[in-house]
Amino acid sequence: MILYVDTSSLLKLYFQEDGTAAVKGLVGQATSVASSIIGYVEARSGLVRGRRGGRLTDGEYAAALKGFEQDWTSYVVYEVTDGLVHEAAALAERHFLRGLDAIHLASALGLQGRLGETVTFSSADGRLMAAALAEGLALGI
């Protein structure tokens, strides 16, 4: 299984929260884990917000950041291009998505199209998951 994770799912690998076990299970079953390059900055931002907001101690933050940086090198990273941005804009309009959510969806669809095989999409956002299903992606959680 090729698993595409948006940032809400990606962060579940480094924060203990609802859905963490499900996302870890999907990652364990995946032959490849993919995300958009924007997931990198979003995840780093989410980790530091977790530390500043008291969800992570300094030690937990350091461990999560180290784990994330190590894991990121093994992920398939989908680049943002001008064409992808235009596709994301159309998806945002069609499904009433936030901008970065639309970029994640366009990235997963682009990956599926490029590979010619089903991509399983994982997100904690219900609207984004509904859009992914409507666009022909398999759903992870």
N, C-alpha and C positions, 0 to 999 in steps of 0.2 A: 504494500500500500504506500502510495505517495501522499504524505500528509502536509497540507498547507495550514500553518497557524497564523492567525492574526495576533496582534499584540496582547489582547485580553487573554487568549489561550497561552501564548508564549510566557507571560508573566506567572501563570499558574505553576510553571515548572520551578519557580524560584520563590514564590510566596505560598504558604499553606493557607488555602481558602476553599470555598465551595467549588467543586469541579477539578481540583488539583489531581485527585486520584484518576479521574476519567482521562484527563489530558496526558498524564504520565503513562496510562495504559495504552492510549493511542500511539504515543511516541515509541513505546516498547514494541508495538506491532508494525511500525512503519519501516519500510526499506529506505526511505528518504524523508527528511523533514525540510520543508521549505517555508520561506517567508519573504516579504518584500524588504528591500534595503531600508525602507522607512521604519520597519520593525526594530531595527537596531537602536535608533535614537529614541523611539517611543519606549522601548524596554528599559534603556538606561535611565530615561526620565522617570519611568514608573518605579524603578528600584530606588532612586534617590528620594523620590517623593515618599516612598515607604519608610525610608530611614528618617527623613525629616518629620514625617507624620507620626512616628512612634510605632509603626507596625514592625519595623526591623530595628534591632540593636545595631550598634556600629559593627560588631563582630558578625552578625547575621548578614548585614549589608555587604561587608567585605567578602564573605563566603559566597553570597548570591552573585555578586558582581564577577568574582573569579570564575564561578561555574558558568555563568552566562557567556563570558568572553571565551572560555574554552569550548563550550557547546557551539557558539556562533560559527566557529571555523568549520564545523561539520555540516552546517545547514546549507541547503541550496538557496542562494540569495537571488531573488528576482529584481532586476534593475528597473528603475523608473525611466521611461523614455517619453518623448513627446507624444508618440502614438498611444502609449499606455495612459497618459494623462487625459487624452481626448476620449478614450474608451471609458475611463473612470468617470469622466464628466457625464457621459451618456448613461452609465449605470446609476450615478447619483440621481439624475433626473428621473430615470425609469422606476427606481425603487425608493426614492426619497431617503438617500443615504448621506451621512456626513462625508466630507471630502476624503479623509484618510481611510475610512472604511471602504469607500469606493475604490481607492487605489489598491487596497488589499484584495478586494474581489476581482478587480481587473487583472491583478498579478496572478491570482490563482487560475483564472480563466485562460490567461496567456500561457501559463505553464502547462495546463491541460492540453491546450491547442498545440503547443510546441512538441510535447512528448507523445501526443496521440493516445494517451491512456487516461483513465479516470483519476482525478485528484480528489482526495477527501479533504473537506474544508472544516476547520474548527475555529469557533469563536464563541465568546460568552454573550454576544449581542444577538438577541432574537430577530431583530429586523434584518441584520446582516446575514444571519443563517437562512432566513426565509428567502432573501434575494439570491443567495448562493444556490439554494435548491431550485428556485425558479430558473436560474441560468444554467442548470444542468450539472452542478457539482454534487458529489456525494457528501453527506454530512457526517461529521465525527462525533460531536456532542451537541 
